[in-house]
Structures are given as structure tokens and as C-alpha cells.
Amino acid sequence: MSESSVSGVRGMSVAAAFAGMRSVAPVVFKAGCPDCRGSFELTAGALRLAIGATSRSTFYSFTCPDCGAAVRKPAGERIVELLTGGGVRTLRLHTP
């Protein structure tokens, strides 16, 4: 299939098709370290979300970029929604 026959568009290059698109800024999350009291922003790749059977076993974790401490914090429904919507990798600890 040639480029010109895709979706009935003729004579349009890939560059022209994507010319109006802008790059999207990565999602960042504000976080804090309970050990060193540092405050910083983390990308989705720096966070992990674990969803357990109960609210007590649902949490997110990250490594503090300031002191290197492993941080684990509880995640309520709203936090889970924000993190999953922002592309944070999720581990399900139970099956529904």
C-alpha cells in the first residue's frame, strides 16, 4: 500500500501530516521525602504503584533523588487515579 493511497489522502507526505502536531510535555508528580524532607518533581518512570486487595495494601513508591531513601506511601483512590492516568507503571497485588 503506498503512502498516497492510505485513507484516500493523495500526495500528502508523512511530514506534512504531522506538521501541526506539538510535542507533549511529560507528566510530572510533586513528591516529598519523609527522611530528608526534600521536595521535588518525579516523572511517571520514577514512580511505581502497587494496588492491593485493600487500601492498606495499596501504595506508591519511589527513590528519593536527594538522599537515595526508598520511599513508600499509601495511595487512596484519587492518587491511584492520578498515577495511572499519568502513566505510572502499576502492579496488581490481587485479582478482582
N, C-alpha and C positions, 0 to 999 in steps of 0.2 A: 504494500500500500504506500503510495507516495504522499509526501507532505501536503501537496496541493489538493489531494482528494479526501483528506481527513475532515469529517464533519461538514463537507460541502464548502469549505473555505479554500479558495484558489489564489495562488500567488502570495500567500502570507508566509513569511519566514517565522521561525521559532522566536527569533529576537524581537520581531515586530509584535508577535502575540503576547510576549511577556514584558514589553516596553513600559506599560503603565503600572506594573506591579512594584511595590516598595518592599524593602526588607522589613521583617517584623522584629522588633526588639525582644530579646529573650525575657521570659518571666523571671522576676527576682522576688525572693521572700525575705522579709526582715526577720531576724532571729537574734537571740541573745544567749550568752553562755552563763550558766549559774556558777561556774567555778571562778572564772576571771572577770566576770561582769562585762565582758566585751559585747558590743552591739555591732551588727554587720548585716550585709545582704548576701544571700546564697542563691545560686541558680538551682533549677529543678534537679540537675545532675548531682548536686552536693547533698541532697536530702533523700531519705528512704522512709517509706510509710509502711507500717505493718498493721493490718486490720485483723483483729482478733474476734473471738466469739462474743466478747463483752466490751464495754467501754474501758474497763480496767486493763484489757489486753490489746487495746488499740493505741498505737503511739507512732511518733515520727522520730527519726534520729539523724544526726549529722556529727561531723568532727569540727570542733571549734577551730577556725582558721587562725585565731590569735594564740591560743595556748595548746592546741592539739588534743584537748579533752574529748572523749566520746560523750556526746550529749543525747539523752533520751527524754522526750517529753510526751505527755498524754495528748491524744488527738480526739477531740469531740467531733460531732457530725459536721459542723461548719468548717473546721480545719481539714477534715478528710475531703470535703467537697472542694475546697480551695486548692489543696495539694494535688489531688487527682486531676482537677481541671487545668492545673498549671504544668502537668506533665511529669510529676514526681513518680518514680518507679514504686510500684506497690506490690507487697507480698501479702497474700491472704493466708492467715493462720488457721482458718476454719473453712468448711464448706457450707454454703447456705442451705 
